[in-house]
Amino acid sequence: MVALSFDDLVAAVRSAAPDQDALARLGAAAALSATIADTADALLTHFVDECRRLGHSWSEIGAALGVSKQAVQQRFVESSLGRLTPRTRHVVEVGRQVADDQGAAALRLDHLALALFSEPTAIGTKVLTDVGVTRDGLDAAIARRSRAAGARLSDAPPMGQAVLATALDMGHNYIGTEHIVLACLRDPSSLIARALKDVGATDAKVRPAILAALRTG
């Protein structure tokens, strides 16, 4: 088991502000603490998502963490919403409607990918459009992939872990439409990543365009 040493953390703070006063070191400690907390949340969320994909119930997951089913759902399903930009929040709302229309039990990345087109001027949507992706084309590709032999809709992971982990990997403390797009491509073997590839959106094409848009935006 990996253990974080308190002394190592203190040394890291002092290294970040070696010649500054105590208040500066306090600020550095606060920043480091926030990073550790975010990373810890992402780590737990990753393994919660793994348990969900393997069929474990929220009750089982809550028991493993020593909390109630309701508490674990609130923490890992709802807590990431505070990071959403206004456009992303709207995409999530539309994504939930897409999920409802399909009779899906949970909001998945394929629903969010389709919902992105409700915000045509958002970075993620513009990048997809620029590489030739349309909503109808992507919808058809997702449908084809979901009908393929051996396909499982659970291969399109839920929003929380993939999108938050993508944002953290990029050093961002918010969740934008660009993070949704990259999260959809995070696992090349997932249904949504394969559907995006079918319509010409690969990580190799999309990621550089997103990074360029963030630099100029």
Solvent accessible surface area in square Angstrom, and as a share of the most:
residue,aa,sasa,rsa
1,M,236,1.05
2,V,139,0.80
3,A,89,0.69
4,L,128,0.64
5,S,46,0.30
6,F,151,0.63
7,D,105,0.54
8,D,94,0.49
9,L,48,0.24
10,V,51,0.29
11,A,57,0.44
12,A,47,0.37
13,V,18,0.11
14,R,133,0.49
15,S,82,0.53
16,A,71,0.55
17,A,4,0.03
18,P,92,0.58
19,D,138,0.71
20,Q,101,0.45
21,D,92,0.48
22,A,65,0.51
23,L,138,0.69
24,A,32,0.25
25,R,66,0.24
26,L,114,0.57
27,G,42,0.40
28,A,23,0.18
29,A,32,0.25
30,A,60,0.46
31,A,61,0.48
32,L,50,0.25
33,S,67,0.43
34,A,55,0.42
35,T,79,0.46
36,I,53,0.27
37,A,52,0.41
38,D,34,0.18
39,T,80,0.47
40,A,46,0.36
41,D,50,0.26
42,A,18,0.14
43,L,105,0.52
44,L,61,0.30
45,T,13,0.07
46,H,74,0.33
47,F,102,0.42
48,V,9,0.05
49,D,7,0.04
50,E,62,0.28
51,C,45,0.27
52,R,93,0.34
53,R,112,0.41
54,L,129,0.64
55,G,65,0.62
56,H,77,0.35
57,S,46,0.30
58,W,35,0.12
59,S,60,0.39
60,E,94,0.42
61,I,7,0.04
62,G,0,0.00
63,A,78,0.60
64,A,90,0.70
65,L,68,0.34
66,G,67,0.65
67,V,70,0.40
68,S,59,0.38
69,K,86,0.36
70,Q,123,0.55
71,A,42,0.33
72,V,1,0.01
73,Q,57,0.25
74,Q,115,0.51
75,R,110,0.40
76,F,16,0.07
77,V,74,0.42
78,E,95,0.43
79,S,74,0.48
80,S,7,0.05
81,L,36,0.18
82,G,69,0.66
83,R,54,0.20
84,L,15,0.07
85,T,40,0.23
86,P,117,0.73
87,R,112,0.41
88,T,0,0.00
89,R,100,0.36
90,H,72,0.32
91,V,0,0.00
92,V,2,0.01
93,E,96,0.43
94,V,42,0.24
95,G,0,0.00
96,R,107,0.39
97,Q,101,0.45
98,V,14,0.08
99,A,5,0.04
100,D,98,0.51
101,D,108,0.56
102,Q,93,0.41
103,G,67,0.65
104,A,26,0.20
105,A,114,0.88
106,A,53,0.41
107,L,30,0.15
108,R,27,0.10
109,L,0,0.00
110,D,2,0.01
111,H,0,0.00
112,L,0,0.00
113,A,1,0.01
114,L,3,0.02
115,A,1,0.01
116,L,1,0.00
117,F,41,0.17
118,S,41,0.27
119,E,29,0.13
120,P,88,0.55
121,T,83,0.48
122,A,1,0.01
123,I,50,0.25
124,G,0,0.00
125,T,1,0.01
126,K,101,0.43
127,V,8,0.04
128,L,1,0.01
129,T,77,0.45
130,D,120,0.62
131,V,42,0.24
132,G,54,0.52
133,V,2,0.01
134,T,80,0.47
135,R,88,0.32
136,D,113,0.59
137,G,27,0.26
138,L,0,0.00
139,D,52,0.27
140,A,45,0.35
141,A,0,0.00
142,I,11,0.06
143,A,36,0.28
144,R,125,0.46
145,R,75,0.27
146,S,41,0.27
147,R,175,0.64
148,A,48,0.37
149,A,111,0.86
150,G,70,0.67
151,A,38,0.30
152,R,146,0.53
153,L,83,0.41
154,S,58,0.37
155,D,38,0.20
156,A,1,0.01
157,P,17,0.11
158,P,50,0.32
159,M,14,0.06
160,G,14,0.14
161,Q,21,0.09
162,A,4,0.03
163,V,1,0.00
164,L,12,0.06
165,A,12,0.09
166,T,4,0.02
167,A,1,0.01
168,L,43,0.21
169,D,103,0.53
170,M,42,0.19
171,G,69,0.66
172,H,41,0.18
173,N,118,0.60
174,Y,71,0.27
175,I,1,0.01
176,G,3,0.02
177,T,5,0.03
178,E,7,0.03
179,H,0,0.00
180,I,1,0.00
181,V,1,0.00
182,L,1,0.00
183,A,2,0.02
184,C,1,0.00
185,L,14,0.07
186,R,99,0.36
187,D,67,0.35
188,P,107,0.67
189,S,59,0.38
190,S,3,0.02
191,L,7,0.03
192,I,1,0.00
193,A,6,0.05
194,R,105,0.38
195,A,0,0.00
196,L,1,0.01
197,K,134,0.57
198,D,67,0.35
199,V,34,0.20
200,G,23,0.22
201,A,0,0.00
202,T,42,0.24
203,D,51,0.26
204,A,84,0.65
205,K,109,0.46
206,V,0,0.00
207,R,86,0.31
208,P,75,0.47
209,A,38,0.29
210,I,0,0.00
211,L,69,0.35
212,A,39,0.30
213,A,29,0.22
214,L,50,0.25
215,R,179,0.65
216,T,121,0.70
217,G,96,0.92
